[in-house]
Structures are given as structure tokens and as C-alpha cells.
Amino acid sequence: MLKTLKKMRVINFPNPEYFIDELAINELLNHTISLKFTGKINCLHCQKAIKKSFNQGYCFPCFQKLAACDMCILRPELCHFHQGTCREPEWGAKHCLIPHSIYLANSAGLKVGITRTIQKETRWIDQGAVQVIEIGQTSERLKSGLIEVELKKYFNDRSDWRKLITGKDEQLDLIAEFEGIRSELEQISDLQIAADPLEFKIKYPIISYPKKAVSFNEKKDQTISGNLNGIRGQYLLIGEQAINIRKFQGYQVEIQF
């Protein structure tokens, strides 16, 4: 079957079930699966046929004009909505001027992150977190980004994809990490600190991890095939390789199983 890839849809937190369109990927676990890239790419927004994608799935004009592709999406502390310079003010109001959550996660290591509160569970799964606690909330994206900058003094804000796809996780005491900076958190204005945060543990559909971190490169090989050994974050673990589906948004593939 032919599919134009998009970020895998996920349901059923904290035991995620994955879908590419309506194709239930969990049901293919422990079966041979093949993704063959046809060479066609379409922009996620305007659907125009393109030779190269930008920002995980967009043509260059859309990359330049869409608010979803602005640098402040990657670095929320740079949100400039209040300056009146947002590329798409209506989009910005819906996505940025709403409550955001600040969290600690074990995503192949301890990290701090922020996300819109309404989609926090999806975000945690997309990042491949196995443990997570919400440590607070604030009223909008800019404030959450500024808080994240402060918390980077104590925590990393990146995940190591190599450890993620090889299952190099160690159990962490997230509550203790939170309590260790509670006094610092109390000094941050505009942060509603969680009084008694709950720890969530996410169990991904994994049979086995690859021994080495090998990421699929479509420039070297147009097909990835093998036993589907697991799904974590937005990665499919196929044979001894992993493919980041989100990276290839807009690419057309032929899926066989």
C-alpha cells in the first residue's frame, strides 16, 4: 500500500498504540515489514511536489511563511507574538496563548521539557520518555520557554537518540529531582508548581532493541525491511535499524507486510 508519511498518530497513554493513517502498526509487531521510498515528496501544507523538504515535511515557501516553522517553535523563549510579529496571529493565539506544562522526563536520560498542556501525553510519547512527571504549568508558551531556559541550568533539554533506540535506560527518581529544585522553582514567577506530582511510566511495544544505533538513511538505501521489533517515540525498530517516521513526513512510501 502507498502512504504519504506523517507523524505517527498515537492513542492509549501510557501503553501507546501507533497508527500510520489508519494502519495499526502495533498489530505488525514481530512481523516482517518493508518501507520502500518511491522518490516522491509532497509538502505537508500545500501538497506541492518537491525535491527537498524543510523542517520535516514542508516546501521552502511554506517553511518561510508558516508560524509552525518559525524558530520560536524550537526555542519557545523566542516567541514574539506579543510583539505583533507572529507570521500567523490566529494560529499563534490558538497554539501559544494557552496553558503549557513543564515536565521532567527520563527519555534515555534526564531532561526538562515544555509542551501545550492539552497534548502533553502525546508529547511525552513522541519523545520516547519511559518516566515523566509534570512539575508545573504556566499560562502561555513564551513564559514556559523562559522557565525552561532557567531549568536548563540544572537539567539537559535533549534526548540522545542513540540511547533511545538501543534501550539504554536507567530508572531515575524524578520526584527526588523535582524536590531538589523546588526552592528554585518557587522563585520563578508565573509558574504554578505541582503540589504533589504524579509519576507516569510509559510502556512501549518493544520485543527487542538493536545492538547498535543505526538510523536509516534513504540516500544510501531506498528500502528498509526486516522484523518489526518495536516502536518507541516516532521510531520504528526494523531489523537492526531504526527509522524516524517524523523525519520523513511528506515522503511517499510503499508499505508491505
C-alpha positions in Angstrom: 0.0 0.0 0.0 1.1 3.5 -0.8 1.3 6.0 2.1 2.5 9.6 2.4 4.2 9.6 5.8 3.1 11.8 8.6 4.0 11.8 12.3 2.5 8.6 13.7 -0.8 9.1 15.5 -0.8 7.6 18.9 -3.6 6.6 21.4 -3.9 4.8 24.7 -1.5 6.5 27.2 0.6 5.1 28.9 0.6 2.0 26.7 0.8 3.6 23.3 -0.8 2.2 20.2 0.5 3.7 16.9 -1.1 4.4 13.5 0.1 5.5 10.1 -3.1 6.9 8.8 -5.5 4.0 9.7 -2.8 1.3 9.6 -2.4 -0.1 13.1 1.3 -0.5 13.5 1.2 -2.4 16.8 -0.5 -5.2 15.0 2.5 -5.6 12.8 4.9 -6.2 15.7 7.1 -9.3 15.3 6.2 -9.5 11.6 8.3 -8.7 8.5 7.7 -5.2 7.3 9.1 -3.2 4.4 9.1 0.6 3.7 10.2 1.4 0.1 10.7 5.1 -0.7 9.3 5.9 -4.1 11.3 9.2 -4.5 8.2 11.4 -4.3 7.8 14.1 -1.7 4.9 16.4 -1.1 4.7 19.4 1.2 2.5 18.7 4.2 0.8 22.1 4.0 0.3 22.9 0.3 0.7 19.4 -1.1 3.1 20.7 -3.8 5.5 18.1 -5.2 9.0 19.0 -4.0 12.5 17.6 -4.4 13.6 18.5 -0.8 11.7 19.0 2.4 12.4 21.6 5.1 11.5 21.4 8.8 10.4 17.7 8.5 7.9 18.0 5.6 7.5 21.4 4.1 8.4 23.1 0.8 10.6 26.2 1.2 7.9 28.8 0.7 5.7 27.2 3.4 8.8 26.8 5.6 9.3 30.6 5.3 5.7 31.7 5.9 4.1 29.3 8.3 4.2 30.1 12.0 4.6 26.4 12.8 8.0 26.6 11.1 9.3 29.6 12.9 12.4 29.3 15.1 10.3 30.0 18.2 8.7 26.6 17.9 12.1 25.0 18.6 13.0 27.8 21.1 9.8 28.9 22.8 11.7 31.6 24.7 11.9 33.5 21.4 8.1 33.6 21.0 7.3 37.1 19.6 3.5 37.0 19.4 3.2 39.9 21.9 5.5 42.0 19.6 2.9 41.7 16.9 5.3 39.9 14.5 3.8 36.4 14.5 3.6 35.0 11.0 0.0 33.8 11.6 -1.6 35.6 14.6 -4.7 33.4 14.6 -2.6 30.3 14.6 -0.3 31.7 17.3 -3.2 32.6 19.6 -4.6 29.0 19.4 -1.2 27.4 19.9 0.8 29.8 22.0 -1.6 31.7 24.2 -2.8 28.6 26.0 -1.6 26.8 29.1 1.8 25.0 28.8 3.2 22.3 31.0 6.8 22.0 32.3 7.9 18.4 32.9 10.9 16.2 33.8 11.3 13.1 31.8 13.5 10.0 31.6 14.0 9.9 27.8 17.2 7.8 27.7 18.4 10.2 30.3 17.0 13.0 32.5 15.6 16.0 30.6 13.4 19.0 31.1 10.8 20.0 28.5 7.7 22.1 27.9 4.6 21.4 25.8 1.0 22.5 25.4 -1.0 21.1 28.3 -3.7 19.8 26.1 -1.3 17.5 24.3 1.2 16.7 27.0 0.7 12.9 26.9 1.3 12.7 23.1 4.4 14.9 23.5 5.8 12.6 26.2 5.3 9.5 24.0 6.7 11.3 20.9 9.9 11.9 22.9 10.2 8.3 23.9 10.0 9.0 27.6 9.7 6.0 29.9 9.1 8.1 33.0 7.7 11.5 33.3 6.3 14.0 35.9 4.6 17.3 35.3 6.3 19.8 37.6 4.2 22.8 36.8 2.1 24.9 34.4 2.1 28.4 33.1 -0.3 30.4 31.0 1.4 30.7 27.7 4.3 29.4 25.5 6.7 32.4 26.0 6.6 32.0 29.8 7.1 28.3 29.6 10.1 28.8 27.3 11.7 31.3 29.7 11.1 28.9 32.6 12.7 26.1 30.5 15.8 28.3 30.0 16.1 28.7 33.7 15.8 25.0 34.3 18.5 24.2 31.7 20.9 25.3 34.5 20.1 22.1 36.2 18.9 19.7 33.5 19.5 18.7 29.9 16.8 19.5 27.4 17.8 17.0 24.7 17.4 13.3 24.3 20.1 11.0 23.0 18.5 9.2 20.1 21.2 6.5 20.1 20.4 5.5 23.7 16.7 5.8 22.9 16.7 3.3 20.1 19.0 0.9 21.9 17.1 0.9 25.1 19.9 2.4 27.3 17.5 3.5 30.1 18.2 3.6 33.8 15.5 4.0 36.4 15.5 7.6 37.7 14.0 9.1 40.8 12.1 12.0 39.1 10.3 13.0 42.3 13.7 13.4 44.1 15.0 15.5 41.2 11.9 17.7 41.4 12.2 18.1 45.2 15.9 19.0 44.7 15.0 22.2 42.8 11.6 23.0 44.5 13.1 26.0 46.2 14.4 27.4 42.9 11.1 26.7 41.3 9.3 28.7 44.0 11.4 31.8 42.9 10.1 31.7 39.4 7.1 34.0 38.7 4.2 32.8 36.5 4.8 29.2 37.4 2.1 27.2 39.1 4.1 24.5 40.8 2.6 21.0 41.0 1.9 20.4 44.7 2.2 16.6 44.5 3.3 15.5 41.0 2.4 12.0 39.8 4.9 9.9 38.0 3.8 8.2 34.8 5.6 5.2 33.4 5.2 4.6 29.7 5.5 1.1 28.3 6.3 0.9 24.6 5.6 -2.1 22.3 9.1 -3.5 22.3 10.2 -7.1 21.6 13.9 -6.2 21.4 16.3 -3.3 20.7 19.0 -3.3 18.1 22.5 -3.9 19.5 23.9 -0.8 17.7 22.3 2.6 17.0 21.9 2.6 13.2 19.5 5.1 11.8 18.0 4.5 8.3 19.4 6.8 5.6 17.2 7.0 2.5 20.1 8.5 0.5 22.0 5.3 0.8 19.1 2.8 0.5 15.6 3.4 -0.7 14.2 0.4 1.3 14.2 -0.6 5.0 12.9 -4.1 5.7 13.0 -6.7 8.4 11.3 -7.8 11.5 9.4 -5.1 13.3 11.0 -5.4 16.7 9.5 -2.4 18.4 8.1 1.2 18.3 9.3 4.0 20.6 8.8 7.7 20.2 8.5 8.2 16.5 10.9 5.4 15.7 10.2 2.0 14.1 12.8 -0.6 15.1 13.1 -2.7 12.0 15.7 -5.4 12.0 18.9 -3.8 13.2 18.0 -0.3 12.0 15.6 2.4 13.3 13.7 4.8 11.2 12.3 8.1 12.5 8.9 8.4 10.8 8.6 12.1 11.7 11.8 12.9 9.9 10.3 11.6 6.7 7.0 13.4 6.7 5.7 14.1 3.2 7.7 11.2 1.7 5.7 8.6 -0.2 6.5 5.0 0.7 5.2 1.6 -0.3 4.5 -0.4 2.8 4.4 -4.1 2.6 3.8 -6.6 5.4 
